[in-house]
Amino acid sequence: MSTKYEAKIGSAIYTRIQSLHISEVKRKRALDALYEANLLVDGLVWVAKKIERIGGRLFLKPALKH
């Protein structure tokens, strides 16, 4: 796994997975699952921010000035 993904996942978690006594196939599968979960979370955060931005424009009512 590249250092870019290691930094994004967190070196403590990466080190912990590397220290486990498991086969390389299982280790790679665990790291891939962690990476995919990180992508999913990033996508959900992006969608939530877009909804917040769009919702702010759609649901704000202009104030009437007297």
N, C-alpha and C positions, 0 to 999 in steps of 0.2 A: 504494500500500500504506500502511496506516495506521502511525502511529509506534509503536503498541502492538506490531505484528508486527515492525517494524523493530528495536525494542529487544530483542524475544525472539530474533530470528534473529541479531542481532549487527550493529552498525553497520558494522564492517569488511567483512563479507561483502556487506551491502546496498550499501555504497559501491562495492565492487569490481564488483558486477553493474551498478550504474548507470553506471559509467565505461566499460563495454565498448561497442564500436562495433557494436551489433546493432540490429535493428529493435525497435520497441516491443512488437510481438507476441511476439517471442522473449524479450525482457526480462521481460515479464509471465509468460510460460510458465516461465521459469527461477525467478522469484520464487514462483510458485505451486507449483512442484515442491519448492522449498526449504521452503515453508510446510507442504506435505503431509508431507514427510519429518520435519519437526519434530513434527507431530501424531502420526505413527506412532511415533516414539521416545518421546514423552510417554505414549502408550498402552501401549507395551511396558514402560516403567518402572512405570507404574501397576499393570499385571498382575503384574509381578515382585514388587512390594511386597505386593500382596494375597496372592499365593501364599506369600510369606515369612511374612506374618501368620497366615494360615490354617494353614500347615504347622507353625508354632510351636505352635499349639494342638492340632493333631491328633496330632503325632508325639512330643510330650513325654510321657514316662511319669512318673507320680507316683512319687516316691521313697518307699521303705518306711522307716519309722522304727522303730528297734529299741529 
